[in-house]
Amino acid sequence: MIEEMDRRDPLPRGNDDMSLPEGKTCGDCVHCRRCTLMFGHIPEDQSCDWSPSRFRPIPTGEPQ
């Protein structure tokens, strides 16, 4: 488990095609688990490493 002091600040939104929709974070995306495990993202990130962003919201009722 990651120690609290080892946790980084979330990637903020920018003015580019990598920013997630306003008010959304990686935790709201269907790809969150894969990106956090493989690419080091955290659910609080507001910017995507894929360009353009591949953010896809979790459908209502689908477990995260």
C-alpha positions as CSV (number, residue, x, y, z in Angstrom):
1,M,0.0,0.0,0.0
2,I,1.2,3.5,-0.9
3,E,2.3,5.6,2.1
4,E,0.5,8.9,2.3
5,M,3.7,10.8,2.0
6,D,4.6,8.9,-1.2
7,R,1.4,9.9,-3.0
8,R,1.9,12.6,-5.5
9,D,-0.4,15.6,-6.3
10,P,-3.0,15.0,-9.0
11,L,-2.2,16.0,-12.6
12,P,-4.2,19.2,-13.1
13,R,-6.4,20.1,-16.1
14,G,-4.6,22.1,-18.8
15,N,-5.7,23.9,-22.0
16,D,-5.1,21.0,-24.3
17,D,-6.7,17.8,-25.7
18,M,-5.4,15.8,-22.7
19,S,-7.6,17.5,-20.2
20,L,-10.6,15.5,-18.9
21,P,-14.1,17.0,-19.1
22,E,-14.7,19.7,-16.5
23,G,-15.4,18.2,-13.1
24,K,-14.2,14.7,-14.1
25,T,-11.2,12.8,-12.9
26,C,-9.5,9.6,-13.9
27,G,-11.6,7.9,-11.2
28,D,-14.7,8.7,-13.4
29,C,-13.3,6.8,-16.4
30,V,-13.8,3.2,-17.5
31,H,-10.0,3.0,-18.1
32,C,-9.0,4.1,-14.5
33,R,-8.0,0.7,-13.2
34,R,-5.8,-0.1,-16.2
35,C,-4.1,3.4,-16.2
36,T,-3.5,3.4,-12.4
37,L,-1.9,-0.1,-12.6
38,M,0.1,0.3,-15.8
39,F,0.9,3.9,-16.1
40,G,1.1,5.3,-12.6
41,H,-2.0,7.5,-12.7
42,I,-4.0,8.1,-9.6
43,P,-7.9,8.4,-9.6
44,E,-7.7,12.1,-8.8
45,D,-5.8,13.1,-12.0
46,Q,-7.6,15.5,-14.2
47,S,-5.4,15.0,-17.3
48,C,-4.9,11.9,-19.5
49,D,-1.6,10.6,-20.9
50,W,-3.3,9.6,-24.1
51,S,-3.5,12.3,-26.7
52,P,-6.2,13.0,-27.5
53,S,-7.7,12.0,-24.2
54,R,-9.4,8.6,-24.2
55,F,-11.6,9.5,-21.3
56,R,-14.9,7.5,-21.4
57,P,-17.3,8.0,-18.4
58,I,-18.3,4.9,-16.4
59,P,-21.9,4.1,-17.5
60,T,-24.5,4.7,-14.8
61,G,-24.9,1.6,-12.6
62,E,-21.6,0.0,-13.7
63,P,-19.2,-0.8,-10.7
64,Q,-16.0,1.1,-10.7
